[in-house]
Amino acid sequence: FNNFLRPKHLAKIISDEEVEEKVAKEKEEAEAIKQDAINLGEAIKALSKPVLKRKVGSGNRIFGAVTNKQIIDELKKSSGGKVVVSSKLKWTVPSVEGLGEYTATVQLHPEVSCSFKFAVEQEK
C-alpha cells in the first residue's frame, strides 16, 4: 500500500467516520432488501390460490410432476405479471401425485419465507 498505491494516488486511507457511513449504508440496504421480500410474501399470500391443470389417468393420478417453475408461471398469470418470483430461490414443493390442494414454501430471504396453497385440478 505505502510503496505503490498511495504514492500513485490509486488508494487512500479512509477515516472511521467513512467506515461507519459505509456500514450504516449497507445495513440500510439489507433492511430494504428484507422489506422487499416481506412485501413480496404478502403479495403472494394475497393472491387467490393458483390452480394448475393437469391430465389425469386412472385413480385421479396426474401425468408428470408439478415443479416450482410451473407454480411460478401460474403465480405470474394469476397476478397479471405483478408478482415475479425467481426459480433460483429455495423452493419446497411437495410430491404431487394426484388432484387436490398442496402447500408450497419459498424462501424469499434468509429470514423471510412464504407458504401458500395451490390446487391441482383435472384438465378438461
Phi and psi in degrees as GROMACS dihedral restraints (atoms count N, CA, C in turn):
[ dihedral_restraints ]
;  ai    aj    ak    al  type     phi  dphi    fc
    3     4     5     6     1   -71.9    20    10
    4     5     6     7     1   -24.5    20    10
    6     7     8     9     1   -86.8    20    10
    7     8     9    10     1   -29.3    20    10
    9    10    11    12     1  -124.3    20    10
   10    11    12    13     1   -57.7    20    10
   12    13    14    15     1   -67.3    20    10
   13    14    15    16     1   -47.1    20    10
   15    16    17    18     1   -67.0    20    10
   16    17    18    19     1   -45.0    20    10
   18    19    20    21     1   -64.2    20    10
   19    20    21    22     1   -29.3    20    10
   21    22    23    24     1   -91.4    20    10
   22    23    24    25     1     5.3    20    10
   24    25    26    27     1    58.6    20    10
   25    26    27    28     1    37.5    20    10
   27    28    29    30     1   -93.6    20    10
   28    29    30    31     1   -15.4    20    10
   30    31    32    33     1  -152.0    20    10
   31    32    33    34     1   158.8    20    10
   33    34    35    36     1  -141.8    20    10
   34    35    36    37     1   161.2    20    10
   36    37    38    39     1   -82.4    20    10
   37    38    39    40     1   131.5    20    10
   39    40    41    42     1   -95.3    20    10
   40    41    42    43     1   153.3    20    10
   42    43    44    45     1   -86.2    20    10
   43    44    45    46     1   168.9    20    10
   45    46    47    48     1   -63.1    20    10
   46    47    48    49     1   -35.1    20    10
   48    49    50    51     1   -64.2    20    10
   49    50    51    52     1   -40.5    20    10
   51    52    53    54     1   -66.3    20    10
   52    53    54    55     1   -36.4    20    10
   54    55    56    57     1   -65.0    20    10
   55    56    57    58     1   -44.3    20    10
   57    58    59    60     1   -62.5    20    10
   58    59    60    61     1   -40.1    20    10
   60    61    62    63     1   -61.0    20    10
   61    62    63    64     1   -45.0    20    10
   63    64    65    66     1   -64.9    20    10
   64    65    66    67     1   -42.5    20    10
   66    67    68    69     1   -64.0    20    10
   67    68    69    70     1   -42.3    20    10
   69    70    71    72     1   -64.2    20    10
   70    71    72    73     1   -40.3    20    10
   72    73    74    75     1   -65.3    20    10
   73    74    75    76     1   -42.8    20    10
   75    76    77    78     1   -63.8    20    10
   76    77    78    79     1   -39.2    20    10
   78    79    80    81     1   -65.4    20    10
   79    80    81    82     1   -40.8    20    10
   81    82    83    84     1   -64.2    20    10
   82    83    84    85     1   -41.8    20    10
   84    85    86    87     1   -64.8    20    10
   85    86    87    88     1   -39.3    20    10
   87    88    89    90     1   -64.6    20    10
   88    89    90    91     1   -39.9    20    10
   90    91    92    93     1   -65.0    20    10
   91    92    93    94     1   -38.5    20    10
   93    94    95    96     1   -65.2    20    10
   94    95    96    97     1   -40.8    20    10
   96    97    98    99     1   -64.6    20    10
   97    98    99   100     1   -41.7    20    10
   99   100   101   102     1   -64.1    20    10
  100   101   102   103     1   -41.9    20    10
  102   103   104   105     1   -65.0    20    10
  103   104   105   106     1   -37.8    20    10
  105   106   107   108     1   -61.6    20    10
  106   107   108   109     1   -40.5    20    10
  108   109   110   111     1   -65.0    20    10
  109   110   111   112     1   -40.5    20    10
  111   112   113   114     1   -63.5    20    10
  112   113   114   115     1   -43.5    20    10
  114   115   116   117     1   -63.5    20    10
  115   116   117   118     1   -39.7    20    10
  117   118   119   120     1   -64.8    20    10
  118   119   120   121     1   -40.7    20    10
  120   121   122   123     1   -62.2    20    10
  121   122   123   124     1   -41.4    20    10
  123   124   125   126     1   -66.3    20    10
  124   125   126   127     1   -37.0    20    10
  126   127   128   129     1   -66.3    20    10
  127   128   129   130     1   -38.3    20    10
  129   130   131   132     1   -65.2    20    10
  130   131   132   133     1   -43.4    20    10
  132   133   134   135     1   -68.2    20    10
  133   134   135   136     1   -28.5    20    10
  135   136   137   138     1   -74.9    20    10
  136   137   138   139     1   -21.0    20    10
  138   139   140   141     1   -69.5    20    10
  139   140   141   142     1   156.3    20    10
  141   142   143   144     1   -69.9    20    10
  142   143   144   145     1   158.6    20    10
  144   145   146   147     1   -60.7    20    10
  145   146   147   148     1   123.6    20    10
  147   148   149   150     1   -65.3    20    10
  148   149   150   151     1   140.4    20    10
  150   151   152   153     1  -118.4    20    10
  151   152   153   154     1   121.7    20    10
  153   154   155   156     1  -100.9    20    10
  154   155   156   157     1   129.5    20    10
  156   157   158   159     1   -97.0    20    10
  157   158   159   160     1   129.4    20    10
  159   160   161   162     1  -135.9    20    10
  160   161   162   163     1   151.3    20    10
  162   163   164   165     1   -73.4    20    10
  163   164   165   166     1   143.8    20    10
  165   166   167   168     1  -121.1    20    10
  166   167   168   169     1   140.2    20    10
  168   169   170   171     1  -103.2    20    10
  169   170   171   172     1  -156.2    20    10
  171   172   173   174     1   -69.5    20    10
  172   173   174   175     1   144.7    20    10
  174   175   176   177     1    72.0    20    10
  175   176   177   178     1    23.6    20    10
  177   178   179   180     1    57.0    20    10
  178   179   180   181     1    31.3    20    10
  180   181   182   183     1   -92.5    20    10
  181   182   183   184     1   136.9    20    10
  183   184   185   186     1   -85.7    20    10
  184   185   186   187     1   156.0    20    10
  186   187   188   189     1   -87.9    20    10
  187   188   189   190     1   131.6    20    10
  189   190   191   192     1    82.3    20    10
  190   191   192   193     1  -170.3    20    10
  192   193   194   195     1  -122.1    20    10
  193   194   195   196     1   160.4    20    10
  195   196   197   198     1   -99.4    20    10
  196   197   198   199     1   124.0    20    10
  198   199   200   201     1  -110.8    20    10
  199   200   201   202     1   167.2    20    10
  201   202   203   204     1   -65.6    20    10
  202   203   204   205     1   -30.3    20    10
  204   205   206   207     1   -65.7    20    10
  205   206   207   208     1   -37.1    20    10
  207   208   209   210     1   -67.4    20    10
  208   209   210   211     1   -38.0    20    10
  210   211   212   213     1   -66.8    20    10
  211   212   213   214     1   -40.8    20    10
  213   214   215   216     1   -60.5    20    10
  214   215   216   217     1   -45.0    20    10
  216   217   218   219     1   -60.9    20    10
  217   218   219   220     1   -41.1    20    10
  219   220   221   222     1   -68.5    20    10
  220   221   222   223     1   -38.4    20    10
  222   223   224   225     1   -62.3    20    10
  223   224   225   226     1   -41.7    20    10
  225   226   227   228     1   -64.7    20    10
  226   227   228   229     1   -42.1    20    10
  228   229   230   231     1   -64.7    20    10
  229   230   231   232     1   -45.4    20    10
  231   232   233   234     1   -70.0    20    10
  232   233   234   235     1   -23.1    20    10
  234   235   236   237     1   -94.7    20    10
  235   236   237   238     1    -3.5    20    10
  237   238   239   240     1    74.7    20    10
  238   239   240   241     1    25.2    20    10
  240   241   242   243     1    87.5    20    10
  241   242   243   244     1     3.1    20    10
  243   244   245   246     1   -80.0    20    10
  244   245   246   247     1   -34.0    20    10
  246   247   248   249     1  -101.1    20    10
  247   248   249   250     1   113.9    20    10
  249   250   251   252     1  -120.4    20    10
  250   251   252   253     1   119.0    20    10
  252   253   254   255     1  -117.3    20    10
  253   254   255   256     1   136.9    20    10
  255   256   257   258     1   -79.7    20    10
  256   257   258   259     1   145.0    20    10
  258   259   260   261     1   -80.1    20    10
  259   260   261   262     1    -7.7    20    10
  261   262   263   264     1   -81.9    20    10
  262   263   264   265     1   -10.6    20    10
  264   265   266   267     1   -71.9    20    10
  265   266   267   268     1   165.7    20    10
  267   268   269   270     1   -79.9    20    10
  268   269   270   271     1   114.7    20    10
  270   271   272   273     1  -108.9    20    10
  271   272   273   274     1   142.1    20    10
  273   274   275   276     1  -122.5    20    10
  274   275   276   277     1   101.5    20    10
  276   277   278   279     1  -112.2    20    10
  277   278   279   280     1   127.1    20    10
  279   280   281   282     1   -68.0    20    10
  280   281   282   283     1   162.8    20    10
  282   283   284   285     1   -73.0    20    10
  283   284   285   286     1   110.0    20    10
  285   286   287   288     1   -97.0    20    10
  286   287   288   289     1   115.7    20    10
  288   289   290   291     1  -116.4    20    10
  289   290   291   292     1   -15.6    20    10
  291   292   293   294     1  -146.0    20    10
  292   293   294   295     1  -172.2    20    10
  294   295   296   297     1   -76.3    20    10
  295   296   297   298     1   155.4    20    10
  297   298   299   300     1   138.1    20    10
  298   299   300   301     1  -167.5    20    10
  300   301   302   303     1  -103.1    20    10
  301   302   303   304     1   141.6    20    10
  303   304   305   306     1  -137.3    20    10
  304   305   306   307     1   161.8    20    10
  306   307   308   309     1  -116.8    20    10
  307   308   309   310     1   127.5    20    10
  309   310   311   312     1  -113.3    20    10
  310   311   312   313     1   150.8    20    10
  312   313   314   315     1  -127.5    20    10
  313   314   315   316     1   136.8    20    10
  315   316   317   318     1  -128.1    20    10
  316   317   318   319     1   134.6    20    10
  318   319   320   321     1   -94.2    20    10
  319   320   321   322     1   107.2    20    10
  321   322   323   324     1   -82.7    20    10
  322   323   324   325     1   -23.9    20    10
  324   325   326   327     1  -156.5    20    10
  325   326   327   328     1   156.7    20    10
  327   328   329   330     1   -54.6    20    10
  328   329   330   331     1   -25.0    20    10
  330   331   332   333     1  -109.0    20    10
  331   332   333   334     1    -2.3    20    10
  333   334   335   336     1  -128.1    20    10
  334   335   336   337     1   122.4    20    10
  336   337   338   339     1  -130.0    20    10
  337   338   339   340     1   156.0    20    10
  339   340   341   342     1  -131.7    20    10
  340   341   342   343     1   127.0    20    10
  342   343   344   345     1  -108.0    20    10
  343   344   345   346     1   138.6    20    10
  345   346   347   348     1  -148.5    20    10
  346   347   348   349     1   158.5    20    10
  348   349   350   351     1   -97.7    20    10
  349   350   351   352     1   147.3    20    10
  351   352   353   354     1  -138.1    20    10
  352   353   354   355     1   157.1    20    10
  354   355   356   357     1  -118.0    20    10
  355   356   357   358     1   148.3    20    10
  357   358   359   360     1  -116.4    20    10
  358   359   360   361     1   121.4    20    10
  360   361   362   363     1  -122.9    20    10
  361   362   363   364     1   164.9    20    10
  363   364   365   366     1   -75.4    20    10
  364   365   366   367     1   135.4    20    10
  366   367   368   369     1   -77.3    20    10
  367   368   369   370     1   136.4    20    10
